[in-house]
Amino acid sequence: MQIASAPTGLIRKSLGTGALLVFSATASSPMAVLAGAIVATYASTGVTGTPLGFLVIAAALLFFSVGYLAMARYVSSAGVFYAALAAGFGRFWGVVAAPVVLLGYNAIQICLYGLLGAVVSGSIGGTWWVWSLIAWAAVALVGVLKARISVGLLGVVLAVEVGVILLFILTSFTHPAGGSVSFAPLNPGNLLVPGIGGVVAFCAASFVGYESAAVYSEESRSPQAVSKAAYSALILLGLLYALAAWAMAVAVGPDKVVDQSRDPASGLPFSILETHASPLLGGVATTLVVTSVFAAMVSFHNSIARYTFSLGRERVLPAVFERVGRGGAPIAGSVLQSVIALPVILVFALTDADPVAIMFSWLSGVAAIAVLLMMAVTSLAAIAFFRKGGGTDESAWQRFVAPLIGAVLVGAALLTTLVNLSAVLGAPEDSTTKWLVPGAVAAAAVVGLIWASVLKTSRPEVLENVGQGQPRPLAVIEQDLIGRSL
């Protein structure tokens, strides 16, 4: 792939609602949530009200989305969290946020290599990290191709996996344990029990990625396309996850679902399809877990490349990251993400770390904390942005009420995740190493704080560009700075 001789920028008005929905929904990897997160939540928490937990988290994210997407109509940037904080709290704080966002998205993208490698090696043999490296090469290739090629690939994968999940739901509800559908998993009393913290943490992590529609705002055909895609992805995933978790409990019985989830020999969830639909469907579903995880890796890879592009364009990072390929993909940012991922995979491989219990769990924990933190702070930034006069047509609900509720609810989910780190990471309660996970997020924020301070003192013209969407001419910036000093 050739690099354009000069930065050409992202291709404007090239992605419609459907394409944005595909990128958003695939980032959350629905099949991986069915096969991994739902089973793990039942197993680790013992809470039969898990289906209701998905609905509660979806509702909290819906409040967050109101302010986030209303603000995104005015803050059109491939680095949306970074630009949102710059618009709400000031450009300095946008720079502080940038490393946190990049850490979170890189962590969740890279952790999926461990999951994919483990699933493939468990199914057909081989060493997990060999399969991870093959996936890494494929993602690196797809990442530098034109966005529409990625959309076609991801769209097919998403359609098939949603179809299989719906088949799982239908099969479970038509073959309920005991002969009747139980509504016990939807009883609030079965959620409000010890272990609810772990449910909140696992459910919140399952939605990470749906918000990425706004990352493509510069390439979207309209601001409305971004909002429609994000809301659609959130509603689709919320209903799908809640129904799938409920269906699993119905098929094996609410009184048995926890024990069955803890027993690897049970084969949940695919044993339900094999028993009641077709023995062949178990293998098909396992294959779809692999393709779903791969699709999520491509989606996050694209998001990271665009964040890096936006930072290079505004000179927060070197200008080389502003470069794009002739097909419109931010190729320099794509290559950087691949370069970051490779040594991380190799480190976990060389240390003989468990690809799921260590690599996947710990890096996904970093991602969940980083993204939830950004969501909570961005809700407050939306309030600040609109109070300063940003926007013209938004109601008080969009400007203040919904973002405030979103900040409180997402903040509560973040706090719950931190309190229940042991359950999320599978670490002992008295483990001190578990604090390396939030420590990594804190370290990223410190790096951002230091870099923002350096820019403020030595390169103020760069700080003036933060969150603007494109570099302003240096002469204009210098004139503005001179005027402020007089």
C-alpha positions as CSV (number, residue, x, y, z in Angstrom):
1,M,0.0,0.0,0.0
2,Q,1.4,3.3,-1.0
3,I,1.3,6.4,1.2
4,A,0.0,9.5,-0.3
5,S,2.6,12.0,-1.1
6,A,0.9,14.6,1.0
7,P,-1.7,14.2,3.7
8,T,-5.1,14.0,2.0
9,G,-7.3,13.6,5.0
10,L,-10.1,11.1,5.6
11,I,-12.7,10.7,2.8
12,R,-15.7,12.9,3.7
13,K,-19.3,11.7,3.5
14,S,-18.2,8.2,2.6
15,L,-19.9,6.2,5.4
16,G,-23.6,6.0,5.9
17,T,-25.7,4.8,9.0
18,G,-25.4,1.2,8.0
19,A,-21.6,1.2,7.8
20,L,-21.3,3.1,11.1
21,L,-23.7,0.6,12.8
22,V,-21.5,-2.3,11.5
23,F,-18.3,-0.7,13.0
24,S,-20.0,0.0,16.3
25,A,-21.7,-3.3,16.8
26,T,-18.8,-5.5,15.7
27,A,-16.5,-3.7,18.1
28,S,-18.4,-5.3,21.0
29,S,-18.1,-8.8,19.5
30,P,-21.6,-10.2,20.2
31,M,-20.6,-13.8,19.8
32,A,-17.7,-13.4,22.2
33,V,-20.1,-11.9,24.7
34,L,-22.4,-14.9,24.4
35,A,-19.7,-17.5,24.6
36,G,-17.5,-15.7,27.1
37,A,-18.9,-12.8,29.1
38,I,-22.4,-14.2,29.8
39,V,-21.0,-17.6,30.9
40,A,-18.2,-16.0,32.9
41,T,-20.7,-13.6,34.6
42,Y,-22.9,-16.4,35.8
43,A,-19.9,-18.5,36.8
44,S,-17.9,-15.9,38.7
45,T,-20.8,-14.0,40.4
46,G,-23.4,-16.7,41.0
47,V,-26.1,-14.1,40.2
48,T,-29.1,-15.4,38.3
49,G,-30.3,-11.8,37.6
50,T,-27.5,-11.3,35.1
51,P,-30.0,-10.7,32.2
52,L,-31.4,-7.7,34.0
53,G,-27.9,-6.4,34.6
54,F,-27.4,-6.0,30.8
55,L,-30.6,-4.0,30.6
56,V,-29.5,-1.7,33.5
57,I,-26.1,-1.0,32.0
58,A,-27.7,-0.4,28.6
59,A,-30.0,2.2,30.2
60,A,-27.0,3.9,31.9
61,L,-25.2,4.1,28.6
62,L,-28.3,5.5,26.9
63,F,-28.2,8.5,29.3
64,F,-24.5,8.9,28.5
65,S,-25.2,8.7,24.8
66,V,-27.7,11.6,24.8
67,G,-25.1,14.3,25.7
68,Y,-22.2,12.5,24.0
69,L,-24.0,12.3,20.6
70,A,-25.5,15.8,20.9
71,M,-22.0,17.2,21.4
72,A,-20.6,15.0,18.6
73,R,-22.7,17.0,16.1
74,Y,-20.6,20.0,16.8
75,V,-17.3,18.3,17.7
76,S,-16.6,16.4,14.5
77,S,-13.3,14.7,15.0
78,A,-11.8,11.2,14.5
79,G,-10.5,11.6,18.1
80,V,-13.9,12.1,19.6
81,F,-13.2,11.7,23.4
82,Y,-10.1,13.8,23.1
83,A,-11.9,16.5,21.1
84,A,-14.9,16.4,23.4
85,L,-12.8,17.1,26.5
86,A,-11.0,19.9,24.6
87,A,-14.3,21.5,23.7
88,G,-15.8,21.2,27.2
89,F,-13.0,21.7,29.6
90,G,-10.2,23.2,27.5
91,R,-7.6,22.1,25.0
92,F,-5.1,21.2,27.8
93,W,-7.4,18.6,29.2
94,G,-8.0,17.2,25.7
95,V,-4.3,16.3,25.5
96,V,-4.4,14.8,29.0
97,A,-7.2,12.5,27.9
98,A,-5.6,11.3,24.6
99,P,-3.2,8.7,26.2
100,V,-6.0,7.3,28.3
101,V,-8.2,6.8,25.2
102,L,-5.4,5.2,23.2
103,L,-4.4,2.9,26.1
104,G,-8.0,1.8,26.5
105,Y,-8.7,1.0,22.9
106,N,-5.3,-0.6,22.3
107,A,-5.8,-2.7,25.4
108,I,-9.1,-4.1,24.3
109,Q,-7.9,-4.6,20.7
110,I,-4.8,-6.5,21.8
111,C,-6.5,-8.6,24.5
112,L,-8.6,-10.1,21.8
113,Y,-5.5,-11.7,20.2
114,G,-5.3,-13.9,23.3
115,L,-8.9,-14.9,23.2
116,L,-8.8,-15.7,19.5
117,G,-5.6,-17.7,19.8
118,A,-7.0,-19.7,22.7
119,V,-10.3,-20.5,20.9
120,V,-8.6,-21.6,17.7
121,S,-5.9,-23.7,19.4
122,G,-8.5,-25.3,21.6
123,S,-10.6,-26.2,18.5
124,I,-8.0,-27.4,16.0
125,G,-4.8,-27.5,17.9
126,G,-1.5,-25.6,17.8
127,T,0.0,-23.0,20.0
128,W,-2.2,-20.0,20.8
129,W,0.3,-17.3,20.0
130,V,0.9,-18.7,16.5
131,W,-2.8,-18.2,15.7
132,S,-2.6,-14.8,17.3
133,L,0.3,-13.8,15.1
134,I,-1.6,-15.0,12.0
135,A,-4.6,-12.9,13.1
136,W,-2.3,-9.9,13.8
137,A,-0.9,-10.1,10.2
138,A,-4.5,-10.3,8.8
139,V,-5.6,-7.3,10.9
140,A,-2.6,-5.3,9.8
141,L,-3.4,-5.9,6.2
142,V,-7.1,-5.1,6.5
143,G,-6.3,-2.0,8.5
144,V,-4.5,-0.3,5.6
145,L,-7.2,-1.0,3.1
146,K,-10.0,1.2,2.0
147,A,-12.7,1.6,4.7
148,R,-15.4,0.2,2.5
149,I,-13.6,-3.1,2.2
150,S,-13.6,-3.4,6.0
151,V,-17.3,-2.6,6.1
152,G,-18.2,-5.4,3.7
153,L,-16.2,-7.9,5.6
154,L,-17.5,-6.9,9.0
155,G,-21.1,-6.6,7.8
156,V,-21.2,-10.2,6.7
157,V,-19.7,-11.4,10.0
158,L,-22.1,-9.3,12.0
159,A,-25.2,-10.5,10.1
160,V,-24.2,-14.2,10.5
161,E,-23.4,-14.0,14.2
162,V,-26.6,-12.1,15.1
163,G,-28.5,-14.7,13.2
164,V,-26.9,-17.5,15.2
165,I,-27.5,-15.7,18.5
166,L,-31.2,-15.3,17.6
167,L,-31.3,-19.0,16.8
168,F,-29.8,-19.7,20.2
169,I,-32.4,-17.5,21.8
170,L,-35.3,-19.1,19.9
171,T,-34.0,-22.7,20.6
172,S,-33.6,-22.0,24.3
173,F,-37.1,-20.5,24.7
174,T,-38.7,-23.3,22.8
175,H,-37.0,-25.9,24.9
176,P,-37.2,-24.5,28.4
177,A,-36.0,-26.6,31.4
178,G,-39.0,-27.9,33.3
179,G,-41.3,-27.3,30.3
180,S,-42.0,-23.6,31.0
181,V,-40.2,-20.3,30.5
182,S,-39.0,-18.9,33.8
183,F,-39.0,-15.1,34.5
184,A,-36.9,-15.4,37.6
185,P,-33.8,-14.0,35.8
186,L,-35.7,-10.7,35.3
187,N,-36.7,-10.4,38.9
188,P,-34.9,-7.4,40.5
189,G,-34.5,-9.4,43.7
190,N,-32.2,-11.9,41.9
191,L,-29.9,-9.0,40.8
192,L,-29.8,-7.0,44.0
193,V,-27.7,-9.6,45.8
194,P,-24.1,-10.0,46.8
195,G,-22.2,-10.3,43.5
196,I,-24.1,-7.5,41.8
197,G,-20.8,-5.6,41.5
198,G,-19.2,-8.3,39.4
199,V,-22.3,-8.4,37.2
200,V,-22.1,-4.6,36.6
201,A,-18.4,-4.9,35.8
202,F,-18.8,-7.7,33.3
203,C,-21.9,-6.2,31.6
204,A,-20.3,-2.8,31.3
205,A,-17.2,-4.3,29.6
206,S,-19.4,-6.1,27.1
207,F,-20.7,-2.8,25.6
208,V,-17.3,-1.2,25.1
209,G,-17.0,-0.3,21.4
210,Y,-20.6,0.7,20.6
211,E,-19.6,4.4,21.1
212,S,-17.1,4.2,18.3
213,A,-19.6,5.4,15.7
214,A,-18.6,9.0,16.6
215,V,-14.9,8.2,15.7
216,Y,-16.1,8.1,12.1
217,S,-17.9,11.4,12.3
218,E,-15.6,13.1,9.8
219,E,-16.3,10.4,7.3
220,S,-20.1,10.1,8.0
221,R,-22.6,11.4,5.5
222,S,-24.3,13.4,8.2
223,P,-24.2,14.0,11.9
224,Q,-27.6,12.3,12.1
225,A,-26.0,9.1,10.7
226,V,-23.6,8.9,13.7
227,S,-26.4,9.3,16.2
228,K,-28.6,6.8,14.5
229,A,-25.8,4.2,14.3
230,A,-24.7,4.6,17.9
231,Y,-28.3,4.4,19.3
232,S,-29.1,1.5,17.1
233,A,-26.0,-0.4,18.1
234,L,-26.6,0.2,21.8
235,I,-30.3,-0.9,21.6
236,L,-29.4,-3.9,19.5
237,L,-26.6,-5.1,21.8
238,G,-28.6,-4.4,24.9
239,L,-31.6,-6.5,23.8
240,L,-29.4,-9.2,22.3
241,Y,-27.3,-9.6,25.4
242,A,-30.2,-9.6,27.8
243,L,-32.2,-12.0,25.8
244,A,-29.3,-14.4,25.3
245,A,-28.5,-14.4,29.0
246,W,-32.1,-15.0,29.9
247,A,-32.3,-17.7,27.2
248,M,-29.3,-19.5,28.7
249,A,-31.0,-19.6,32.1
250,V,-34.3,-20.7,30.7
251,A,-32.7,-23.6,28.7
252,V,-30.8,-25.1,31.7
253,G,-33.0,-23.8,34.5
254,P,-32.3,-20.7,36.7
255,D,-31.4,-23.0,39.6
256,K,-28.8,-24.8,37.5
257,V,-27.3,-22.1,35.3
258,V,-24.6,-21.0,37.7
259,D,-23.3,-24.5,38.3
260,Q,-23.5,-25.4,34.6
261,S,-21.6,-22.2,33.7
262,R,-18.8,-23.2,36.2
263,D,-18.5,-26.6,34.6
264,P,-16.4,-26.6,31.5
265,A,-17.8,-30.0,30.5
266,S,-21.2,-28.5,30.2
267,G,-20.2,-26.9,26.9
268,L,-22.4,-23.8,27.5
269,P,-23.7,-22.1,25.5
270,F,-23.3,-24.1,22.3
271,S,-24.3,-27.4,23.9
272,I,-27.9,-26.0,23.9
273,L,-27.7,-25.6,20.1
274,E,-26.2,-29.0,19.6
275,T,-28.8,-30.8,21.8
276,H,-31.9,-29.0,20.6
277,A,-31.1,-27.8,17.0
278,S,-28.3,-29.6,15.3
279,P,-25.0,-31.3,16.4
280,L,-23.3,-29.3,13.6
281,L,-24.2,-25.9,15.1
282,G,-21.7,-26.2,17.9
283,G,-18.8,-26.2,15.5
284,V,-20.4,-23.4,13.4
285,A,-20.9,-21.3,16.5
286,T,-17.3,-21.8,17.6
287,T,-16.1,-20.7,14.2
288,L,-18.3,-17.6,14.5
289,V,-16.7,-16.7,17.9
290,V,-13.4,-16.6,16.0
291,T,-14.8,-14.5,13.2
292,S,-16.6,-12.2,15.7
293,V,-13.4,-11.6,17.7
294,F,-11.5,-11.0,14.4
295,A,-14.1,-8.4,13.3
296,A,-13.9,-6.7,16.7
297,M,-10.1,-6.5,16.4
298,V,-10.5,-4.9,12.9
299,S,-13.1,-2.4,14.2
300,F,-10.9,-1.3,17.2
301,H,-7.9,-1.2,14.9
302,N,-9.7,1.3,12.7
303,S,-10.8,3.4,15.6
304,I,-7.2,3.6,17.0
305,A,-5.8,4.5,13.6
306,R,-8.2,7.4,13.4
307,Y,-7.5,8.6,16.9
308,T,-3.8,8.6,16.0
309,F,-4.5,10.4,12.7
310,S,-6.4,13.2,14.5
311,L,-3.5,13.7,17.0
312,G,-1.0,13.8,14.1
313,R,-3.1,16.2,12.2
314,E,-3.2,18.6,15.1
315,R,0.6,18.0,15.8
316,V,0.0,16.5,19.3
317,L,1.8,13.6,17.7
318,P,4.4,13.9,14.9
319,A,2.9,15.0,11.5
320,V,3.7,11.6,9.9
321,F,0.6,10.2,11.6
322,E,-1.6,12.6,9.6
323,R,-0.7,10.5,6.5
324,V,-3.4,8.4,4.8
325,G,-3.3,5.8,2.1
326,R,-4.7,6.5,-1.4
327,G,-7.7,4.4,-0.4
328,G,-8.5,6.8,2.4
329,A,-7.4,4.7,5.4
330,P,-5.2,6.5,8.0
331,I,-2.3,4.2,7.1
332,A,0.4,5.7,9.5
333,G,-1.9,5.2,12.5
334,S,-2.8,1.8,11.3
335,V,0.8,0.7,11.1
336,L,1.6,2.2,14.5
337,Q,-1.2,0.2,16.1
338,S,0.1,-3.0,14.5
339,V,3.7,-2.1,15.7
340,I,2.3,-1.7,19.3
341,A,0.3,-4.9,19.3
342,L,3.1,-7.2,18.1
343,P,5.6,-6.9,21.0
344,V,2.7,-7.2,23.5
345,I,1.6,-10.5,22.0
346,L,5.2,-11.7,22.1
347,V,5.7,-10.7,25.7
348,F,2.7,-12.7,26.8
349,A,3.9,-15.6,24.7
350,L,7.4,-15.6,26.0
351,T,6.3,-15.4,29.6
352,D,4.0,-18.3,29.0
353,A,1.0,-16.3,30.3
354,D,-2.5,-17.8,30.0
355,P,-4.0,-16.1,26.9
356,V,-7.5,-15.9,28.5
357,A,-7.1,-15.8,32.3
358,I,-4.2,-13.3,32.1
359,M,-3.8,-11.6,28.7
360,F,-7.5,-11.3,27.9
361,S,-8.9,-10.7,31.4
362,W,-6.3,-8.2,32.5
363,L,-6.1,-6.1,29.3
364,S,-9.9,-6.1,29.0
365,G,-10.0,-4.8,32.6
366,V,-7.6,-1.9,31.6
367,A,-9.9,-1.1,28.6
368,A,-13.1,-1.2,30.7
369,I,-11.7,1.2,33.3
370,A,-10.2,3.6,30.7
371,V,-13.3,3.8,28.5
372,L,-15.8,4.0,31.4
373,L,-13.6,6.9,32.9
374,M,-13.7,8.6,29.5
375,M,-17.5,8.2,29.2
376,A,-18.1,9.6,32.7
377,V,-15.8,12.6,32.1
378,T,-17.2,13.2,28.6
379,S,-20.7,13.5,30.0
380,L,-19.5,16.3,32.3
381,A,-17.6,17.8,29.3
382,A,-20.9,17.9,27.3
383,I,-22.6,19.9,30.1
384,A,-19.7,22.3,30.2
385,F,-19.7,22.6,26.4
386,F,-23.4,23.5,26.2
387,R,-23.2,25.9,29.2
388,K,-20.5,27.8,27.3
389,G,-22.8,28.3,24.4
390,G,-22.0,25.3,22.2
391,G,-24.9,24.1,20.1
392,T,-28.1,25.9,19.3
393,D,-31.1,23.5,19.0
394,E,-30.6,21.1,21.9
395,S,-33.1,20.9,24.8
396,A,-32.3,21.1,28.5
397,W,-32.6,17.3,28.5
398,Q,-29.7,17.0,26.0
399,R,-27.7,19.8,27.4
400,F,-27.8,19.0,31.1
401,V,-30.2,16.5,32.6
402,A,-29.3,13.3,30.6
403,P,-25.5,14.0,30.6
404,L,-25.6,14.5,34.4
405,I,-27.6,11.3,34.9
406,G,-25.2,9.5,32.5
407,A,-22.1,10.8,34.4
408,V,-23.5,9.5,37.7
409,L,-24.6,6.1,36.4
410,V,-21.4,5.5,34.3
411,G,-19.3,6.8,37.2
412,A,-21.1,4.3,39.5
413,A,-20.4,1.5,37.0
414,L,-16.7,2.5,37.0
415,L,-16.5,2.6,40.8
416,T,-18.2,-0.8,41.0
417,T,-15.7,-2.2,38.5
418,L,-12.8,-0.9,40.6
419,V,-14.3,-2.4,43.8
420,N,-14.8,-5.7,42.2
421,L,-11.5,-6.0,40.3
422,S,-10.9,-9.4,41.8
423,A,-14.0,-10.9,40.2
424,V,-13.3,-9.2,36.9
425,L,-9.7,-10.3,36.8
426,G,-10.1,-13.7,38.4
427,A,-7.5,-12.6,41.0
428,P,-7.5,-13.4,44.8
429,E,-9.2,-10.8,47.0
430,D,-5.9,-10.0,48.7
431,S,-3.9,-9.7,45.5
432,T,-2.0,-6.4,45.2
433,T,-1.1,-7.0,41.5
434,K,-4.7,-6.4,40.5
435,W,-4.1,-2.7,41.1
436,L,-1.7,-2.7,38.2
437,V,-4.8,-2.5,36.0
438,P,-6.1,0.9,37.2
439,G,-2.5,1.9,37.8
440,A,-1.9,1.6,34.0
441,V,-4.8,4.0,33.4
442,A,-3.5,6.4,36.0
443,A,-0.1,6.3,34.4
444,A,-1.5,7.1,31.0
445,A,-3.3,10.1,32.5
446,V,0.0,11.3,34.1
447,V,1.7,11.0,30.7
448,G,-1.0,13.1,29.2
449,L,-0.7,15.7,31.9
450,I,3.1,15.9,31.4
451,W,2.8,16.2,27.6
452,A,0.0,18.8,27.9
453,S,2.3,20.8,30.2
454,V,5.2,20.6,27.8
455,L,3.0,21.8,24.9
456,K,1.6,24.6,27.0
457,T,5.0,26.0,27.8
458,S,7.1,25.2,24.7
459,R,4.6,24.8,21.8
460,P,1.5,26.8,22.6
461,E,0.6,26.9,18.9
462,V,0.1,23.2,19.0
463,L,-2.2,23.4,22.0
464,E,-4.3,26.0,20.2
465,N,-5.1,23.4,17.5
466,V,-6.3,20.7,19.8
467,G,-9.8,19.5,19.0
468,Q,-10.1,21.8,16.0
469,G,-10.3,19.0,13.4
470,Q,-7.6,20.4,11.2
471,P,-4.4,22.5,11.8
472,R,-4.9,26.3,11.6
473,P,-2.2,28.2,9.8
474,L,0.7,29.0,12.2
475,A,0.5,32.7,11.4
476,V,-3.1,32.9,12.5
477,I,-2.3,31.0,15.8
478,E,0.7,33.3,16.5
479,Q,-1.5,36.4,15.9
480,D,-4.1,35.0,18.3
481,L,-1.5,34.4,21.0
482,I,0.0,37.8,20.6
483,G,-3.4,39.4,20.9
484,R,-4.1,37.5,24.1
485,S,-0.8,38.7,25.6
486,L,-1.5,42.4,24.9
